[in-house]
Amino acid sequence: MKKTYHLCLSADDEIMFRDLEDYHRGFNCFASALYKTDSTGLVESFMSTHTHQLVQTRCPSEFMYSFRQPYTMYFNNKYHRKGRLGEQHHFTMEVVGYHHAIAAASYTLRNALHHGVSPIPYAYPFCTANAIFSKEMGKFFEEPLLPESSYYRYIGRRCEYPDTYKMTASGVFTRESVLDIPQVEALFGTPRAFNFYMSRKSSEEWEAEQQKDSNNLASVNLEIIEKGVSLHDIARMHTFESGKADYRKTSDIELCTELDALARTRYGKQSVYELSLKEKEEIAEHLYRVRHLSESQIRRCLVLPKGR
C-alpha cells in the first residue's frame, strides 16, 4: 500500500543543479522515477544543493534510487565528475493526516522563500507552486509543447515515461502532466486558502493544529523539514520567511553557469570539476575581493575542498 512521504536528498555543500538544463533534467528524472516505481508525485522543490519531494509510494528508498541514479549518471558525464552525487542516505519522513500533509506540502513549496532565494513561492520557477490553481491564480501562459519524437534529447533514449507525460519546448515535462495536481488542490481546498498557506508564517499555532491528526508523529516545521540539509540556519530562514533577504544577489545557478563557461573559454576545461586547485583559488580570490560574494557560495560553486 502506498504511503505519503516527505523526501529530501542533499548534496551537503556541493551543487547538485548547476544550470537550467540540470534543473530540467532533475525534474525529468523525478518524473521518470514516479512512473518506474508506480508512485504518485504531489509537490516538489529543486534547490541548488538539495531537493524536497512529497510523494506517495510503496518504497521510498526504491523511488529515491530510481531518481538519483540516472541523474547522477547525467551529472557526472556532463561535468566530467566521478562518484556518488548527494549524501549517502536521504531523509525520509512519513506524512499522516490532513494537517500533517498540508504543512509538509506548504513547507516544500515555500523552500525557496526559506532559503532567501525568492521573495514569494510563485517567483521561484523550480517548484510546483505555479501549477496549483494556475488558472484561478491568473497564470494563463502555457509554453508550447514538443512532439514526443524530440523528448529523447532531454531525457535520453532509455528513460521510461507514460504517454500522458507532456514536455515543453524548454525540454522539461510539465508538472501538470506529471504530478497529481487535483489531489493537491483538494488538499488546500480553494485558491484563497492555498495563497494563505503560501504566505503563512511558521508558528506554534500551526504546529499545534497538526496534533489534531493524532498520528503520534512530530509536527512538521522548519527544523524537521530541513533536517536532511546541512547548509541551513533556522534563525535566518525565519528572517527570510518575513521577506527580509537580498533577492538581487547573484544566485547559485547564475554563478555556476558563469563559472562553468569560464572553465571552458579561459581554461579549456569541461567544467570547474576539471580545474586545478590553483586555478580555483585564483578565481575564488577574484570573486571574493572584486565581486564581494560570500565565501560559502564561492566554495560550493567552485567545488573547493574544505579547509582551503
C-alpha positions in Angstrom: 0.0 0.0 0.0 1.2 3.5 -0.8 2.0 5.9 2.0 2.8 9.6 1.8 6.4 10.6 2.4 8.4 13.8 2.5 11.8 13.0 1.0 14.9 15.2 0.9 18.2 14.5 -0.9 21.0 16.8 -0.1 24.5 17.2 -1.6 25.9 18.6 1.6 28.0 21.6 0.4 28.1 20.6 -3.3 25.9 22.0 -6.0 23.5 19.4 -7.5 21.9 21.6 -10.1 24.4 24.0 -11.7 22.4 25.4 -14.7 18.9 25.5 -16.2 19.5 22.2 -18.0 20.3 20.5 -14.8 17.1 21.6 -13.1 15.1 20.4 -16.0 16.9 17.1 -16.2 16.5 16.7 -12.4 12.7 17.1 -12.7 12.6 14.7 -15.7 14.4 12.1 -13.7 12.0 12.7 -10.8 9.1 12.2 -13.2 10.5 9.0 -14.7 11.1 7.6 -11.1 7.5 8.2 -10.3 6.4 6.1 -13.3 9.0 3.4 -12.8 8.0 2.8 -9.2 4.3 3.3 -9.7 4.5 6.3 -7.3 2.4 9.5 -7.2 4.0 12.9 -7.0 2.3 15.7 -5.1 4.7 18.6 -4.8 8.4 19.2 -5.1 11.1 21.9 -5.0 14.5 21.7 -6.5 17.2 23.9 -4.9 20.8 24.2 -5.9 22.1 21.9 -3.2 19.1 19.7 -2.4 15.6 18.7 -3.4 12.4 18.3 -1.4 9.7 15.9 -2.7 6.3 14.9 -1.3 5.3 11.6 -2.9 3.0 8.6 -2.3 5.0 5.4 -2.8 5.3 1.8 -1.6 9.0 2.0 -1.2 10.7 5.4 -0.7 14.2 4.0 -1.0 13.4 2.4 -4.3 11.8 5.6 -5.6 14.8 7.7 -4.5 17.3 5.3 -6.1 15.3 5.5 -9.4 15.5 9.3 -9.2 19.1 9.8 -8.2 20.9 7.1 -10.2 20.0 8.4 -13.7 20.5 12.0 -12.6 24.0 11.2 -11.2 25.0 9.5 -14.4 23.9 12.6 -16.4 25.6 15.0 -14.0 28.9 13.1 -13.9 29.0 12.7 -17.6 28.2 16.4 -18.2 30.8 17.8 -15.8 33.4 15.0 -16.0 32.8 14.2 -12.4 33.1 10.8 -10.6 31.3 9.2 -7.6 28.0 9.4 -5.8 26.1 12.7 -6.0 24.4 13.6 -2.8 24.6 12.3 0.7 24.7 8.6 1.3 21.3 8.4 3.0 18.4 10.6 2.0 16.0 12.0 4.6 12.6 10.3 4.9 9.6 11.4 6.9 6.2 9.7 6.8 3.3 12.1 6.5 -0.1 11.1 8.0 -3.2 13.1 8.3 -4.7 16.3 6.7 -2.9 18.9 8.8 0.4 17.0 8.6 0.1 16.8 4.8 -0.9 20.4 4.3 2.1 21.5 6.4 4.5 19.3 4.6 3.2 20.5 1.2 3.4 24.1 2.3 6.9 23.9 3.6 8.1 22.1 0.5 6.6 24.8 -1.8 8.0 27.6 0.3 11.5 26.2 0.4 13.0 28.9 -1.9 11.5 31.6 0.3 13.1 30.0 3.4 16.5 29.8 1.8 16.3 33.5 0.8 16.4 33.0 -3.0 12.8 34.1 -3.7 10.6 36.7 -2.2 7.4 34.6 -2.6 6.9 30.9 -3.7 5.4 31.9 -7.0 8.6 33.7 -8.1 10.6 30.5 -7.9 10.5 28.5 -11.2 11.8 25.2 -9.9 8.9 24.0 -7.8 5.2 23.1 -8.1 3.8 26.3 -6.7 2.7 27.8 -10.1 1.0 24.6 -11.2 -1.6 24.6 -8.4 -4.8 26.6 -9.1 -2.9 28.0 -12.0 -5.9 29.4 -13.9 -7.6 30.6 -10.8 -4.4 32.4 -9.8 -4.3 34.2 -13.1 -1.4 32.2 -14.6 -2.6 31.8 -18.2 0.8 31.4 -20.0 1.4 27.9 -21.4 4.7 27.1 -23.1 4.5 25.3 -26.5 4.8 21.5 -26.3 7.4 19.4 -28.1 6.5 16.4 -30.3 7.2 13.2 -28.4 9.8 12.2 -31.1 12.0 15.0 -29.6 11.8 14.0 -25.9 14.9 11.8 -26.0 17.1 14.9 -26.4 16.3 15.9 -22.9 15.8 12.5 -21.1 17.9 10.1 -23.1 16.6 7.2 -25.1 16.3 4.7 -22.2 14.1 6.9 -20.0 10.7 5.4 -19.1 7.6 7.5 -19.1 3.9 7.2 -19.8 2.0 8.6 -22.8 0.3 11.1 -20.5 3.6 13.0 -19.8 3.9 16.1 -21.9 7.1 18.1 -22.5 7.6 21.8 -23.1 9.8 23.4 -25.7 12.3 24.0 -22.9 12.9 20.3 -22.5 11.1 19.6 -19.2 8.0 17.6 -18.5 5.1 19.7 -17.4 4.2 19.5 -13.8 0.6 19.3 -14.6 1.1 16.1 -16.6 3.4 14.5 -14.0 2.0 15.4 -10.6 -1.4 14.7 -9.1 -2.4 18.4 -9.0 -6.1 17.7 -8.4 -5.2 15.9 -5.2 -3.1 18.8 -4.1 -5.8 21.3 -4.9 -8.3 19.2 -3.0 -5.9 19.3 0.0 -5.8 23.1 0.1 -9.5 23.5 -0.9 -9.6 26.8 -2.6 -7.2 29.2 -4.3 -7.6 31.7 -1.5 -6.7 29.1 1.1 -3.7 28.0 -0.9 -2.5 31.6 -1.1 -2.9 31.9 2.6 -0.7 28.9 3.3 1.9 30.2 0.9 2.3 33.3 3.0 1.5 31.9 6.4 4.4 32.3 8.9 5.8 29.5 11.0 4.2 29.4 14.4 3.4 27.2 17.4 -0.3 27.5 16.4 0.5 25.9 13.1 2.3 23.1 14.8 -0.5 22.7 17.4 -3.0 22.2 14.5 -1.1 19.1 13.4 -1.7 17.4 16.7 -5.4 17.1 15.6 -4.3 14.3 13.3 -3.5 12.1 16.3 -0.7 10.4 14.3 1.9 10.3 17.1 4.3 12.0 14.8 6.4 15.1 15.2 4.8 18.3 13.8 6.2 19.5 10.5 8.3 22.6 11.0 11.4 24.2 9.5 13.7 22.2 11.9 12.1 18.9 10.7 11.7 19.7 7.0 15.3 20.8 6.8 16.8 18.0 8.9 18.4 16.4 5.9 20.1 19.6 4.7 23.4 20.7 6.2 23.5 24.2 4.7 20.8 25.9 6.7 20.4 28.3 9.6 16.9 28.1 11.1 17.1 31.7 12.5 18.0 33.1 9.1 15.2 31.0 7.5 12.7 32.6 9.8 14.0 36.0 8.8 13.8 35.1 5.1 10.2 33.9 5.7 9.4 37.5 6.5 10.7 38.7 3.1 13.9 40.1 4.5 16.5 39.0 2.0 18.6 40.5 -0.8 17.0 38.9 -3.9 19.2 40.9 -6.2 22.3 39.0 -5.2 24.0 36.5 -7.6 22.2 33.1 -7.3 23.9 29.8 -7.3 22.6 28.9 -10.8 23.9 32.2 -12.2 27.3 31.8 -10.6 27.7 28.2 -11.6 26.6 28.8 -15.2 29.2 31.7 -15.3 32.0 29.6 -13.7 31.5 26.6 -16.0 31.5 28.9 -19.0 34.7 30.4 -17.7 36.3 27.0 -17.3 35.6 26.2 -20.9 36.5 29.5 -22.5 39.5 30.5 -20.5 40.9 27.3 -19.2 39.8 24.8 -21.9 38.1 22.5 -19.4 34.7 21.0 -19.4 33.7 22.4 -16.1 35.0 23.6 -12.7 35.5 20.0 -11.7 38.5 19.8 -14.1 40.2 23.0 -12.9 43.3 22.7 -10.8 43.3 23.8 -7.1 45.5 26.7 -8.1 43.1 27.8 -10.8 40.1 27.5 -8.5 41.8 29.6 -5.8 42.7 32.3 -8.3 39.1 32.5 -9.4 37.9 32.4 -5.7 40.2 35.3 -4.8 38.7 37.5 -7.6 35.1 36.6 -6.6 35.7 37.4 -3.0 37.8 40.6 -3.4 36.2 42.1 -6.5 32.6 40.7 -6.6 32.2 40.5 -2.8 30.5 37.2 -3.0 30.3 35.1 0.2 33.0 32.5 0.9 30.4 29.8 1.4 28.8 30.4 -2.1 32.2 30.6 -3.8 33.3 27.4 -2.2 30.3 25.3 -3.1 30.0 26.7 -6.7 33.8 26.2 -7.4 33.7 22.8 -5.6 36.6 23.9 -3.4 37.7 21.3 -0.9 37.1 22.0 2.8 39.9 23.8 4.6 41.1 25.7 1.5 
